[in-house]
Amino acid sequence: MLKSVFTRSLLVSLLAVFLTACGPEDNNEPGLMAGSGKTYRWKMVTTWPPGFPVLQEGAERFAANVKAMSNGRIDIKVYAGGELIPALQTFDAVSQGTVEMGHGSAYYWAGKVPEAQFFSTVPFGMTPRGMNAWLYHGGGLELWREVYEPFHVVPFPLGNTGVQMGGWFNKEINSVADLQGLKMRIPGLGGKVFAKAGGNPVLLAGGEVYTALERNTIDATEWIGPYHDQRLGLYRAAKHYYYPGWHEPGTVLELTVNKRAWDSLPADLQAIVTHAAESENLLMLSEMEQKNLAALKELKARPGIEIQRFPDDVLSKLKTLTHETLTEEAAANPKFKRVYEAYQDFRSQDDAWTAISEKAYLAVD
Protein backbone atom coordinates (compact mmCIF):
# COMPACT_ATOMS: atom_id res chain seq x y z
CA MET A 1 0.00 0.00 0.00
CA LEU A 2 2.80 2.42 0.99
CA LYS A 3 4.69 1.55 -2.21
CA SER A 4 1.55 2.25 -4.27
CA VAL A 5 1.06 5.68 -2.63
CA PHE A 6 4.75 6.51 -3.17
CA THR A 7 4.50 5.51 -6.87
CA ARG A 8 1.41 7.67 -7.38
CA SER A 9 3.06 10.62 -5.66
CA LEU A 10 6.17 10.24 -7.80
CA LEU A 11 4.08 10.20 -10.99
CA VAL A 12 2.13 13.31 -9.92
CA SER A 13 5.38 15.12 -9.15
CA LEU A 14 6.90 14.21 -12.50
CA LEU A 15 3.73 15.35 -14.30
CA ALA A 16 3.83 18.68 -12.44
CA VAL A 17 7.46 19.20 -13.46
CA PHE A 18 6.59 18.40 -17.08
CA LEU A 19 3.63 20.80 -17.11
CA THR A 20 5.73 23.54 -15.52
CA ALA A 21 8.43 23.08 -18.15
CA CYS A 22 5.81 23.46 -20.90
CA GLY A 23 4.05 26.41 -19.26
CA PRO A 24 3.40 29.94 -20.54
CA GLU A 25 6.89 31.17 -19.67
CA ASP A 26 8.50 28.82 -22.19
CA ASN A 27 5.94 29.73 -24.89
CA ASN A 28 7.54 33.16 -24.99
CA GLU A 29 10.95 31.82 -25.90
CA PRO A 30 11.96 32.84 -29.43
CA GLY A 31 11.45 30.18 -32.06
CA LEU A 32 9.31 27.80 -29.98
CA MET A 33 6.05 28.45 -31.84
CA ALA A 34 7.83 28.64 -35.17
CA GLY A 35 9.08 25.13 -34.59
CA SER A 36 5.70 23.80 -33.42
CA GLY A 37 4.04 23.83 -36.83
CA LYS A 38 4.71 23.96 -40.54
CA THR A 39 6.61 26.97 -41.85
CA TYR A 40 5.28 28.49 -45.09
CA ARG A 41 7.95 30.18 -47.19
CA TRP A 42 6.14 32.22 -49.80
CA LYS A 43 7.03 34.65 -52.58
CA MET A 44 5.21 37.92 -53.24
CA VAL A 45 5.69 39.87 -56.46
CA THR A 46 4.57 43.48 -56.93
CA THR A 47 3.95 45.94 -59.74
CA TRP A 48 6.08 48.62 -58.06
CA PRO A 49 9.71 49.60 -58.76
CA PRO A 50 12.36 48.45 -56.24
CA GLY A 51 12.41 50.63 -53.11
CA PHE A 52 9.27 52.48 -54.23
CA PRO A 53 8.08 54.47 -51.20
CA VAL A 54 4.77 53.74 -49.49
CA LEU A 55 3.51 51.16 -52.02
CA GLN A 56 6.49 48.77 -52.25
CA GLU A 57 7.43 49.63 -48.67
CA GLY A 58 3.86 48.89 -47.59
CA ALA A 59 3.96 45.45 -49.21
CA GLU A 60 7.23 44.73 -47.40
CA ARG A 61 5.82 46.02 -44.11
CA PHE A 62 2.81 43.73 -44.54
CA ALA A 63 5.14 40.75 -45.06
CA ALA A 64 7.19 41.68 -41.98
CA ASN A 65 4.03 42.01 -39.86
CA VAL A 66 2.72 38.63 -41.00
CA LYS A 67 6.04 37.03 -40.08
CA ALA A 68 6.08 38.69 -36.66
CA MET A 69 2.45 37.86 -35.83
CA SER A 70 2.84 34.25 -36.97
CA ASN A 71 6.12 33.92 -35.07
CA GLY A 72 7.86 32.96 -38.27
CA ARG A 73 5.34 30.41 -39.49
CA ILE A 74 4.70 32.50 -42.62
CA ASP A 75 7.86 33.92 -44.14
CA ILE A 76 7.12 36.05 -47.23
CA LYS A 77 9.92 37.15 -49.56
CA VAL A 78 8.88 40.29 -51.46
CA TYR A 79 10.11 40.98 -55.02
CA ALA A 80 9.58 44.34 -56.71
CA GLY A 81 8.40 44.58 -60.31
CA GLY A 82 11.01 43.14 -62.66
CA GLU A 83 13.06 41.43 -59.97
CA LEU A 84 11.41 38.04 -60.44
CA ILE A 85 8.81 38.63 -63.15
CA PRO A 86 7.73 41.66 -65.23
CA ALA A 87 5.66 44.12 -63.18
CA LEU A 88 2.44 43.74 -65.17
CA GLN A 89 2.50 39.92 -65.00
CA THR A 90 1.83 39.88 -61.27
CA PHE A 91 -1.78 38.67 -61.53
CA ASP A 92 -0.87 35.85 -63.92
CA ALA A 93 1.97 34.69 -61.68
CA VAL A 94 -0.39 34.40 -58.70
CA SER A 95 -3.15 32.82 -60.75
CA GLN A 96 -0.82 30.16 -62.15
CA GLY A 97 0.76 29.44 -58.76
CA THR A 98 4.22 30.56 -59.86
CA VAL A 99 4.20 32.65 -56.68
CA GLU A 100 1.85 32.62 -53.71
CA MET A 101 1.15 36.36 -53.43
CA GLY A 102 1.05 39.57 -55.43
CA HIS A 103 0.51 43.27 -54.84
CA GLY A 104 -0.75 45.72 -57.43
CA SER A 105 -4.07 47.19 -58.54
CA ALA A 106 -6.88 45.53 -60.45
CA TYR A 107 -6.95 47.93 -63.41
CA TYR A 108 -3.57 46.58 -64.51
CA TRP A 109 -5.32 43.35 -65.56
CA ALA A 110 -8.24 45.09 -67.29
CA GLY A 111 -7.55 43.19 -70.51
CA LYS A 112 -8.03 39.88 -68.70
CA VAL A 113 -10.70 40.82 -66.12
CA PRO A 114 -12.46 44.05 -67.22
CA GLU A 115 -15.00 43.97 -64.38
CA ALA A 116 -12.23 43.89 -61.77
CA GLN A 117 -11.56 47.57 -62.43
CA PHE A 118 -14.43 48.48 -60.10
CA PHE A 119 -12.37 47.06 -57.24
CA SER A 120 -9.52 49.41 -58.16
CA THR A 121 -10.98 52.79 -59.16
CA VAL A 122 -13.61 54.27 -61.44
CA PRO A 123 -13.45 57.73 -63.04
CA PHE A 124 -15.60 60.15 -61.04
CA GLY A 125 -16.33 57.25 -58.69
CA MET A 126 -16.06 56.67 -54.95
CA THR A 127 -13.24 58.00 -52.80
CA PRO A 128 -11.36 55.76 -50.30
CA ARG A 129 -14.00 56.27 -47.62
CA GLY A 130 -16.77 54.97 -49.88
CA MET A 131 -14.63 52.18 -51.32
CA ASN A 132 -13.71 50.84 -47.89
CA ALA A 133 -17.35 50.96 -46.81
CA TRP A 134 -18.41 49.03 -49.93
CA LEU A 135 -15.64 46.45 -49.80
CA TYR A 136 -15.71 45.68 -46.08
CA HIS A 137 -19.40 46.11 -45.25
CA GLY A 138 -21.37 46.55 -48.47
CA GLY A 139 -20.76 43.22 -50.20
CA GLY A 140 -17.96 44.48 -52.44
CA LEU A 141 -15.26 42.13 -51.19
CA GLU A 142 -17.49 39.07 -51.55
CA LEU A 143 -18.28 40.08 -55.12
CA TRP A 144 -14.59 40.72 -55.82
CA ARG A 145 -13.75 37.21 -54.68
CA GLU A 146 -16.43 35.78 -56.96
CA VAL A 147 -14.90 37.66 -59.89
CA TYR A 148 -11.41 36.31 -59.16
CA GLU A 149 -12.50 32.76 -58.31
CA PRO A 150 -12.17 31.39 -61.89
CA PHE A 151 -8.55 32.58 -61.85
CA HIS A 152 -7.79 30.76 -58.57
CA VAL A 153 -6.99 34.06 -56.84
CA VAL A 154 -8.20 35.37 -53.45
CA PRO A 155 -8.11 39.22 -53.25
CA PHE A 156 -7.82 41.56 -50.26
CA PRO A 157 -7.75 45.37 -50.14
CA LEU A 158 -4.20 46.36 -49.18
CA GLY A 159 -3.64 50.09 -49.49
CA ASN A 160 -5.11 53.09 -51.27
CA THR A 161 -3.49 56.03 -53.03
CA GLY A 162 -6.19 58.48 -51.98
CA VAL A 163 -7.56 60.99 -54.50
CA GLN A 164 -4.88 61.36 -57.14
CA MET A 165 -3.73 64.37 -59.16
CA GLY A 166 -4.86 64.84 -62.75
CA GLY A 167 -1.36 64.58 -64.17
CA TRP A 168 1.57 66.40 -65.77
CA PHE A 169 1.17 67.93 -69.23
CA ASN A 170 3.68 69.51 -71.57
CA LYS A 171 1.09 72.10 -72.63
CA GLU A 172 -1.87 73.92 -71.11
CA ILE A 173 -5.30 72.31 -71.27
CA ASN A 174 -7.81 75.08 -71.90
CA SER A 175 -10.52 73.04 -73.62
CA VAL A 176 -11.46 69.52 -74.67
CA ALA A 177 -9.88 70.27 -78.04
CA ASP A 178 -6.46 70.37 -76.35
CA LEU A 179 -6.83 66.65 -75.58
CA GLN A 180 -7.03 65.70 -79.23
CA GLY A 181 -4.19 63.38 -80.21
CA LEU A 182 -2.46 63.82 -76.84
CA LYS A 183 -0.39 60.76 -75.88
CA MET A 184 -0.87 60.20 -72.17
CA ARG A 185 0.11 57.43 -69.78
CA ILE A 186 -3.26 56.64 -68.20
CA PRO A 187 -4.49 53.10 -67.38
CA GLY A 188 -7.82 51.38 -66.91
CA LEU A 189 -11.23 52.92 -67.43
CA GLY A 190 -9.67 56.38 -67.25
CA GLY A 191 -7.71 55.49 -70.36
CA LYS A 192 -10.87 54.45 -72.21
CA VAL A 193 -12.57 57.72 -71.30
CA PHE A 194 -9.49 59.66 -72.37
CA ALA A 195 -9.59 57.89 -75.73
CA LYS A 196 -13.24 58.88 -76.17
CA ALA A 197 -12.16 62.49 -75.57
CA GLY A 198 -9.77 62.19 -78.51
CA GLY A 199 -6.62 61.35 -76.59
CA ASN A 200 -4.23 58.45 -77.08
CA PRO A 201 -3.88 56.43 -73.83
CA VAL A 202 -0.63 54.56 -73.18
CA LEU A 203 -0.05 51.90 -70.48
CA LEU A 204 3.40 52.03 -68.89
CA ALA A 205 4.83 50.56 -65.70
CA GLY A 206 6.00 53.08 -63.10
CA GLY A 207 9.67 52.66 -63.85
CA GLU A 208 9.16 53.80 -67.46
CA VAL A 209 7.08 56.93 -66.87
CA TYR A 210 9.72 59.63 -66.38
CA THR A 211 11.88 58.60 -69.33
CA ALA A 212 8.88 58.48 -71.65
CA LEU A 213 7.75 61.97 -70.62
CA GLU A 214 11.25 63.45 -70.77
CA ARG A 215 11.90 62.05 -74.25
CA ASN A 216 8.47 63.16 -75.52
CA THR A 217 7.44 59.58 -76.19
CA ILE A 218 4.31 60.71 -74.35
CA ASP A 219 2.89 64.22 -73.97
CA ALA A 220 1.42 63.78 -70.51
CA THR A 221 1.24 61.34 -67.65
CA GLU A 222 -0.74 60.75 -64.54
CA TRP A 223 1.09 58.93 -61.78
CA ILE A 224 -0.15 59.24 -58.23
CA GLY A 225 0.09 62.45 -56.21
CA PRO A 226 2.50 65.21 -55.14
CA TYR A 227 4.80 63.00 -53.08
CA HIS A 228 5.46 60.28 -55.65
CA ASP A 229 5.30 62.63 -58.62
CA GLN A 230 8.00 64.82 -57.08
CA ARG A 231 10.23 61.87 -56.19
CA LEU A 232 9.94 60.61 -59.75
CA GLY A 233 11.06 64.04 -60.95
CA LEU A 234 8.08 64.57 -63.24
CA TYR A 235 8.26 68.33 -62.63
CA ARG A 236 11.52 68.35 -64.58
CA ALA A 237 9.86 66.84 -67.66
CA ALA A 238 6.59 68.84 -67.73
CA LYS A 239 5.46 72.06 -66.08
CA HIS A 240 1.65 71.95 -66.10
CA TYR A 241 0.33 69.99 -63.12
CA TYR A 242 -3.44 69.49 -63.17
CA TYR A 243 -6.06 68.53 -60.60
CA PRO A 244 -8.39 66.88 -59.63
CA GLY A 245 -7.61 63.26 -60.44
CA TRP A 246 -10.97 62.64 -62.11
CA HIS A 247 -9.74 59.28 -63.39
CA GLU A 248 -8.60 57.88 -60.01
CA PRO A 249 -10.50 59.31 -57.03
CA GLY A 250 -9.21 56.66 -54.62
CA THR A 251 -7.32 53.76 -56.13
CA VAL A 252 -7.54 50.54 -54.12
CA LEU A 253 -4.39 48.43 -54.07
CA GLU A 254 -4.79 44.69 -53.80
CA LEU A 255 -3.16 41.74 -52.14
CA THR A 256 -3.72 38.66 -54.27
CA VAL A 257 -3.19 35.15 -52.91
CA ASN A 258 -3.15 31.97 -54.93
CA LYS A 259 -6.27 29.99 -53.94
CA ARG A 260 -4.46 26.69 -53.45
CA ALA A 261 -1.84 28.36 -51.27
CA TRP A 262 -4.55 30.14 -49.27
CA ASP A 263 -6.45 26.92 -48.66
CA SER A 264 -3.26 25.28 -47.40
CA LEU A 265 -3.08 27.69 -44.45
CA PRO A 266 -4.64 26.75 -41.12
CA ALA A 267 -7.38 29.05 -39.81
CA ASP A 268 -5.12 30.97 -37.42
CA LEU A 269 -2.67 31.87 -40.18
CA GLN A 270 -5.49 32.89 -42.50
CA ALA A 271 -6.70 35.22 -39.75
CA ILE A 272 -3.23 36.72 -39.40
CA VAL A 273 -2.97 37.43 -43.14
CA THR A 274 -6.49 38.90 -43.19
CA HIS A 275 -5.93 41.29 -40.30
CA ALA A 276 -2.43 42.26 -41.41
CA ALA A 277 -3.93 43.25 -44.78
CA GLU A 278 -6.65 45.30 -43.07
CA SER A 279 -4.03 47.05 -40.97
CA GLU A 280 -1.83 47.87 -43.96
CA ASN A 281 -4.84 49.10 -45.91
CA LEU A 282 -5.28 51.85 -43.30
CA LEU A 283 -1.58 52.55 -42.79
CA MET A 284 -0.77 52.99 -46.47
CA LEU A 285 -3.61 55.44 -47.11
CA SER A 286 -2.71 57.44 -44.01
CA GLU A 287 0.93 57.61 -45.03
CA MET A 288 0.01 58.71 -48.56
CA GLU A 289 -2.10 61.56 -47.22
CA GLN A 290 0.59 62.78 -44.82
CA LYS A 291 3.37 62.72 -47.40
CA ASN A 292 1.28 64.51 -50.03
CA LEU A 293 0.71 67.44 -47.66
CA ALA A 294 4.40 68.27 -47.42
CA ALA A 295 5.17 67.48 -51.08
CA LEU A 296 2.45 69.81 -52.38
CA LYS A 297 3.96 72.68 -50.40
CA GLU A 298 7.39 71.94 -51.89
CA LEU A 299 6.05 71.75 -55.45
CA LYS A 300 4.28 75.09 -55.05
CA ALA A 301 7.64 76.65 -54.14
CA ARG A 302 9.40 75.32 -57.24
CA PRO A 303 9.86 77.96 -59.97
CA GLY A 304 8.05 77.42 -63.25
CA ILE A 305 5.54 74.83 -61.99
CA GLU A 306 1.92 75.64 -62.80
CA ILE A 307 -0.53 73.82 -60.49
CA GLN A 308 -3.86 74.23 -62.22
CA ARG A 309 -7.44 73.01 -62.03
CA PHE A 310 -8.88 71.41 -65.15
CA PRO A 311 -11.39 73.78 -66.77
CA ASP A 312 -15.00 73.07 -65.82
CA ASP A 313 -16.01 72.26 -69.40
CA VAL A 314 -13.20 69.67 -69.65
CA LEU A 315 -14.28 67.98 -66.41
CA SER A 316 -17.94 68.08 -67.46
CA LYS A 317 -17.14 66.47 -70.81
CA LEU A 318 -14.97 63.78 -69.22
CA LYS A 319 -17.77 62.99 -66.76
CA THR A 320 -20.27 62.60 -69.61
CA LEU A 321 -17.85 60.37 -71.50
CA THR A 322 -17.32 58.28 -68.36
CA HIS A 323 -21.04 57.50 -68.19
CA GLU A 324 -21.02 56.59 -71.89
CA THR A 325 -17.98 54.36 -71.50
CA LEU A 326 -19.35 52.45 -68.52
CA THR A 327 -22.74 52.00 -70.21
CA GLU A 328 -21.12 50.64 -73.37
CA GLU A 329 -18.84 48.28 -71.45
CA ALA A 330 -21.80 46.98 -69.43
CA ALA A 331 -23.87 46.39 -72.59
CA ALA A 332 -21.06 44.33 -74.12
CA ASN A 333 -20.12 42.28 -71.06
CA PRO A 334 -22.67 40.71 -68.64
CA LYS A 335 -20.00 40.20 -65.97
CA PHE A 336 -19.00 43.85 -66.19
CA LYS A 337 -22.66 44.86 -66.01
CA ARG A 338 -23.27 42.84 -62.86
CA VAL A 339 -20.38 44.46 -60.98
CA TYR A 340 -21.22 47.91 -62.40
CA GLU A 341 -24.77 47.66 -61.09
CA ALA A 342 -23.62 46.55 -57.63
CA TYR A 343 -21.07 49.37 -57.54
CA GLN A 344 -23.62 51.96 -58.67
CA ASP A 345 -26.20 50.77 -56.16
CA PHE A 346 -23.82 51.28 -53.26
CA ARG A 347 -22.44 54.48 -54.74
CA SER A 348 -25.90 56.09 -54.92
CA GLN A 349 -26.30 55.47 -51.20
CA ASP A 350 -22.80 56.77 -50.52
CA ASP A 351 -23.47 59.92 -52.58
CA ALA A 352 -26.67 60.65 -50.63
CA TRP A 353 -24.85 60.37 -47.31
CA THR A 354 -21.80 62.31 -48.52
CA ALA A 355 -24.02 65.19 -49.70
CA ILE A 356 -25.24 65.91 -46.17
CA SER A 357 -22.08 64.87 -44.30
CA GLU A 358 -18.61 65.46 -45.72
CA LYS A 359 -19.57 67.58 -48.73
CA ALA A 360 -21.89 69.78 -46.70
CA TYR A 361 -19.24 70.24 -44.04
CA LEU A 362 -16.53 71.19 -46.55
CA ALA A 363 -18.87 73.72 -48.20
CA VAL A 364 -19.07 75.78 -44.99
CA ASP A 365 -16.91 78.90 -45.24
C-alpha positions as CSV (number, residue, x, y, z in Angstrom):
1,M,0.0,0.0,0.0
2,L,2.8,2.4,1.0
3,K,4.7,1.5,-2.2
4,S,1.6,2.2,-4.3
5,V,1.1,5.7,-2.6
6,F,4.7,6.5,-3.2
7,T,4.5,5.5,-6.9
8,R,1.4,7.7,-7.4
9,S,3.1,10.6,-5.7
10,L,6.2,10.2,-7.8
11,L,4.1,10.2,-11.0
12,V,2.1,13.3,-9.9
13,S,5.4,15.1,-9.2
14,L,6.9,14.2,-12.5
15,L,3.7,15.3,-14.3
16,A,3.8,18.7,-12.4
17,V,7.5,19.2,-13.5
18,F,6.6,18.4,-17.1
19,L,3.6,20.8,-17.1
20,T,5.7,23.5,-15.5
21,A,8.4,23.1,-18.1
22,C,5.8,23.5,-20.9
23,G,4.1,26.4,-19.3
24,P,3.4,29.9,-20.5
25,E,6.9,31.2,-19.7
26,D,8.5,28.8,-22.2
27,N,5.9,29.7,-24.9
28,N,7.5,33.2,-25.0
29,E,10.9,31.8,-25.9
30,P,12.0,32.8,-29.4
31,G,11.4,30.2,-32.1
32,L,9.3,27.8,-30.0
33,M,6.1,28.5,-31.8
34,A,7.8,28.6,-35.2
35,G,9.1,25.1,-34.6
36,S,5.7,23.8,-33.4
37,G,4.0,23.8,-36.8
38,K,4.7,24.0,-40.5
39,T,6.6,27.0,-41.9
40,Y,5.3,28.5,-45.1
41,R,7.9,30.2,-47.2
42,W,6.1,32.2,-49.8
43,K,7.0,34.7,-52.6
44,M,5.2,37.9,-53.2
45,V,5.7,39.9,-56.5
46,T,4.6,43.5,-56.9
47,T,3.9,45.9,-59.7
48,W,6.1,48.6,-58.1
49,P,9.7,49.6,-58.8
50,P,12.4,48.4,-56.2
51,G,12.4,50.6,-53.1
52,F,9.3,52.5,-54.2
53,P,8.1,54.5,-51.2
54,V,4.8,53.7,-49.5
55,L,3.5,51.2,-52.0
56,Q,6.5,48.8,-52.2
57,E,7.4,49.6,-48.7
58,G,3.9,48.9,-47.6
59,A,4.0,45.5,-49.2
60,E,7.2,44.7,-47.4
61,R,5.8,46.0,-44.1
62,F,2.8,43.7,-44.5
63,A,5.1,40.8,-45.1
64,A,7.2,41.7,-42.0
65,N,4.0,42.0,-39.9
66,V,2.7,38.6,-41.0
67,K,6.0,37.0,-40.1
68,A,6.1,38.7,-36.7
69,M,2.4,37.9,-35.8
70,S,2.8,34.3,-37.0
71,N,6.1,33.9,-35.1
72,G,7.9,33.0,-38.3
73,R,5.3,30.4,-39.5
74,I,4.7,32.5,-42.6
75,D,7.9,33.9,-44.1
76,I,7.1,36.0,-47.2
77,K,9.9,37.1,-49.6
78,V,8.9,40.3,-51.5
79,Y,10.1,41.0,-55.0
80,A,9.6,44.3,-56.7
81,G,8.4,44.6,-60.3
82,G,11.0,43.1,-62.7
83,E,13.1,41.4,-60.0
84,L,11.4,38.0,-60.4
85,I,8.8,38.6,-63.1
86,P,7.7,41.7,-65.2
87,A,5.7,44.1,-63.2
88,L,2.4,43.7,-65.2
89,Q,2.5,39.9,-65.0
90,T,1.8,39.9,-61.3
91,F,-1.8,38.7,-61.5
92,D,-0.9,35.9,-63.9
93,A,2.0,34.7,-61.7
94,V,-0.4,34.4,-58.7
95,S,-3.2,32.8,-60.8
96,Q,-0.8,30.2,-62.1
97,G,0.8,29.4,-58.8
98,T,4.2,30.6,-59.9
99,V,4.2,32.6,-56.7
100,E,1.8,32.6,-53.7
101,M,1.1,36.4,-53.4
102,G,1.0,39.6,-55.4
103,H,0.5,43.3,-54.8
104,G,-0.7,45.7,-57.4
105,S,-4.1,47.2,-58.5
106,A,-6.9,45.5,-60.4
107,Y,-6.9,47.9,-63.4
108,Y,-3.6,46.6,-64.5
109,W,-5.3,43.3,-65.6
110,A,-8.2,45.1,-67.3
111,G,-7.6,43.2,-70.5
112,K,-8.0,39.9,-68.7
113,V,-10.7,40.8,-66.1
114,P,-12.5,44.0,-67.2
115,E,-15.0,44.0,-64.4
116,A,-12.2,43.9,-61.8
117,Q,-11.6,47.6,-62.4
118,F,-14.4,48.5,-60.1
119,F,-12.4,47.1,-57.2
120,S,-9.5,49.4,-58.2
121,T,-11.0,52.8,-59.2
122,V,-13.6,54.3,-61.4
123,P,-13.5,57.7,-63.0
124,F,-15.6,60.2,-61.0
125,G,-16.3,57.2,-58.7
126,M,-16.1,56.7,-55.0
127,T,-13.2,58.0,-52.8
128,P,-11.4,55.8,-50.3
129,R,-14.0,56.3,-47.6
130,G,-16.8,55.0,-49.9
131,M,-14.6,52.2,-51.3
132,N,-13.7,50.8,-47.9
133,A,-17.4,51.0,-46.8
134,W,-18.4,49.0,-49.9
135,L,-15.6,46.5,-49.8
136,Y,-15.7,45.7,-46.1
137,H,-19.4,46.1,-45.3
138,G,-21.4,46.5,-48.5
139,G,-20.8,43.2,-50.2
140,G,-18.0,44.5,-52.4
141,L,-15.3,42.1,-51.2
142,E,-17.5,39.1,-51.5
143,L,-18.3,40.1,-55.1
144,W,-14.6,40.7,-55.8
145,R,-13.7,37.2,-54.7
146,E,-16.4,35.8,-57.0
147,V,-14.9,37.7,-59.9
148,Y,-11.4,36.3,-59.2
149,E,-12.5,32.8,-58.3
150,P,-12.2,31.4,-61.9
151,F,-8.5,32.6,-61.9
152,H,-7.8,30.8,-58.6
153,V,-7.0,34.1,-56.8
154,V,-8.2,35.4,-53.5
155,P,-8.1,39.2,-53.2
156,F,-7.8,41.6,-50.3
157,P,-7.7,45.4,-50.1
158,L,-4.2,46.4,-49.2
159,G,-3.6,50.1,-49.5
160,N,-5.1,53.1,-51.3
161,T,-3.5,56.0,-53.0
162,G,-6.2,58.5,-52.0
163,V,-7.6,61.0,-54.5
164,Q,-4.9,61.4,-57.1
165,M,-3.7,64.4,-59.2
166,G,-4.9,64.8,-62.8
167,G,-1.4,64.6,-64.2
168,W,1.6,66.4,-65.8
169,F,1.2,67.9,-69.2
170,N,3.7,69.5,-71.6
171,K,1.1,72.1,-72.6
172,E,-1.9,73.9,-71.1
173,I,-5.3,72.3,-71.3
174,N,-7.8,75.1,-71.9
175,S,-10.5,73.0,-73.6
176,V,-11.5,69.5,-74.7
177,A,-9.9,70.3,-78.0
178,D,-6.5,70.4,-76.3
179,L,-6.8,66.6,-75.6
180,Q,-7.0,65.7,-79.2
181,G,-4.2,63.4,-80.2
182,L,-2.5,63.8,-76.8
183,K,-0.4,60.8,-75.9
184,M,-0.9,60.2,-72.2
185,R,0.1,57.4,-69.8
186,I,-3.3,56.6,-68.2
187,P,-4.5,53.1,-67.4
188,G,-7.8,51.4,-66.9
189,L,-11.2,52.9,-67.4
190,G,-9.7,56.4,-67.3
191,G,-7.7,55.5,-70.4
192,K,-10.9,54.4,-72.2
193,V,-12.6,57.7,-71.3
194,F,-9.5,59.7,-72.4
195,A,-9.6,57.9,-75.7
196,K,-13.2,58.9,-76.2
197,A,-12.2,62.5,-75.6
198,G,-9.8,62.2,-78.5
199,G,-6.6,61.3,-76.6
200,N,-4.2,58.5,-77.1
201,P,-3.9,56.4,-73.8
202,V,-0.6,54.6,-73.2
203,L,-0.1,51.9,-70.5
204,L,3.4,52.0,-68.9
205,A,4.8,50.6,-65.7
206,G,6.0,53.1,-63.1
207,G,9.7,52.7,-63.9
208,E,9.2,53.8,-67.5
209,V,7.1,56.9,-66.9
210,Y,9.7,59.6,-66.4
211,T,11.9,58.6,-69.3
212,A,8.9,58.5,-71.7
213,L,7.8,62.0,-70.6
214,E,11.2,63.4,-70.8
215,R,11.9,62.0,-74.3
216,N,8.5,63.2,-75.5
217,T,7.4,59.6,-76.2
218,I,4.3,60.7,-74.4
219,D,2.9,64.2,-74.0
220,A,1.4,63.8,-70.5
221,T,1.2,61.3,-67.7
222,E,-0.7,60.8,-64.5
223,W,1.1,58.9,-61.8
224,I,-0.1,59.2,-58.2
225,G,0.1,62.5,-56.2
226,P,2.5,65.2,-55.1
227,Y,4.8,63.0,-53.1
228,H,5.5,60.3,-55.7
229,D,5.3,62.6,-58.6
230,Q,8.0,64.8,-57.1
231,R,10.2,61.9,-56.2
232,L,9.9,60.6,-59.8
233,G,11.1,64.0,-61.0
234,L,8.1,64.6,-63.2
235,Y,8.3,68.3,-62.6
236,R,11.5,68.4,-64.6
237,A,9.9,66.8,-67.7
238,A,6.6,68.8,-67.7
239,K,5.5,72.1,-66.1
240,H,1.7,72.0,-66.1
241,Y,0.3,70.0,-63.1
242,Y,-3.4,69.5,-63.2
243,Y,-6.1,68.5,-60.6
244,P,-8.4,66.9,-59.6
245,G,-7.6,63.3,-60.4
246,W,-11.0,62.6,-62.1
247,H,-9.7,59.3,-63.4
248,E,-8.6,57.9,-60.0
249,P,-10.5,59.3,-57.0
250,G,-9.2,56.7,-54.6
251,T,-7.3,53.8,-56.1
252,V,-7.5,50.5,-54.1
253,L,-4.4,48.4,-54.1
254,E,-4.8,44.7,-53.8
255,L,-3.2,41.7,-52.1
256,T,-3.7,38.7,-54.3
257,V,-3.2,35.1,-52.9
258,N,-3.1,32.0,-54.9
259,K,-6.3,30.0,-53.9
260,R,-4.5,26.7,-53.4
261,A,-1.8,28.4,-51.3
262,W,-4.5,30.1,-49.3
263,D,-6.5,26.9,-48.7
264,S,-3.3,25.3,-47.4
265,L,-3.1,27.7,-44.4
266,P,-4.6,26.7,-41.1
267,A,-7.4,29.1,-39.8
268,D,-5.1,31.0,-37.4
269,L,-2.7,31.9,-40.2
270,Q,-5.5,32.9,-42.5
271,A,-6.7,35.2,-39.8
272,I,-3.2,36.7,-39.4
273,V,-3.0,37.4,-43.1
274,T,-6.5,38.9,-43.2
275,H,-5.9,41.3,-40.3
276,A,-2.4,42.3,-41.4
277,A,-3.9,43.3,-44.8
278,E,-6.6,45.3,-43.1
279,S,-4.0,47.1,-41.0
280,E,-1.8,47.9,-44.0
281,N,-4.8,49.1,-45.9
282,L,-5.3,51.9,-43.3
283,L,-1.6,52.5,-42.8
284,M,-0.8,53.0,-46.5
285,L,-3.6,55.4,-47.1
286,S,-2.7,57.4,-44.0
287,E,0.9,57.6,-45.0
288,M,0.0,58.7,-48.6
289,E,-2.1,61.6,-47.2
290,Q,0.6,62.8,-44.8
291,K,3.4,62.7,-47.4
292,N,1.3,64.5,-50.0
293,L,0.7,67.4,-47.7
294,A,4.4,68.3,-47.4
295,A,5.2,67.5,-51.1
296,L,2.5,69.8,-52.4
297,K,4.0,72.7,-50.4
298,E,7.4,71.9,-51.9
299,L,6.0,71.7,-55.4
300,K,4.3,75.1,-55.0
301,A,7.6,76.6,-54.1
302,R,9.4,75.3,-57.2
303,P,9.9,78.0,-60.0
304,G,8.1,77.4,-63.2
305,I,5.5,74.8,-62.0
306,E,1.9,75.6,-62.8
307,I,-0.5,73.8,-60.5
308,Q,-3.9,74.2,-62.2
309,R,-7.4,73.0,-62.0
310,F,-8.9,71.4,-65.1
311,P,-11.4,73.8,-66.8
312,D,-15.0,73.1,-65.8
313,D,-16.0,72.3,-69.4
314,V,-13.2,69.7,-69.6
315,L,-14.3,68.0,-66.4
316,S,-17.9,68.1,-67.5
317,K,-17.1,66.5,-70.8
318,L,-15.0,63.8,-69.2
319,K,-17.8,63.0,-66.8
320,T,-20.3,62.6,-69.6
321,L,-17.9,60.4,-71.5
322,T,-17.3,58.3,-68.4
323,H,-21.0,57.5,-68.2
324,E,-21.0,56.6,-71.9
325,T,-18.0,54.4,-71.5
326,L,-19.4,52.5,-68.5
327,T,-22.7,52.0,-70.2
328,E,-21.1,50.6,-73.4
329,E,-18.8,48.3,-71.4
330,A,-21.8,47.0,-69.4
331,A,-23.9,46.4,-72.6
332,A,-21.1,44.3,-74.1
333,N,-20.1,42.3,-71.1
334,P,-22.7,40.7,-68.6
335,K,-20.0,40.2,-66.0
336,F,-19.0,43.8,-66.2
337,K,-22.7,44.9,-66.0
338,R,-23.3,42.8,-62.9
339,V,-20.4,44.5,-61.0
340,Y,-21.2,47.9,-62.4
341,E,-24.8,47.7,-61.1
342,A,-23.6,46.5,-57.6
343,Y,-21.1,49.4,-57.5
344,Q,-23.6,52.0,-58.7
345,D,-26.2,50.8,-56.2
346,F,-23.8,51.3,-53.3
347,R,-22.4,54.5,-54.7
348,S,-25.9,56.1,-54.9
349,Q,-26.3,55.5,-51.2
350,D,-22.8,56.8,-50.5
351,D,-23.5,59.9,-52.6
352,A,-26.7,60.6,-50.6
353,W,-24.8,60.4,-47.3
354,T,-21.8,62.3,-48.5
355,A,-24.0,65.2,-49.7
356,I,-25.2,65.9,-46.2
357,S,-22.1,64.9,-44.3
358,E,-18.6,65.5,-45.7
359,K,-19.6,67.6,-48.7
360,A,-21.9,69.8,-46.7
361,Y,-19.2,70.2,-44.0
362,L,-16.5,71.2,-46.6
363,A,-18.9,73.7,-48.2
364,V,-19.1,75.8,-45.0
365,D,-16.9,78.9,-45.2
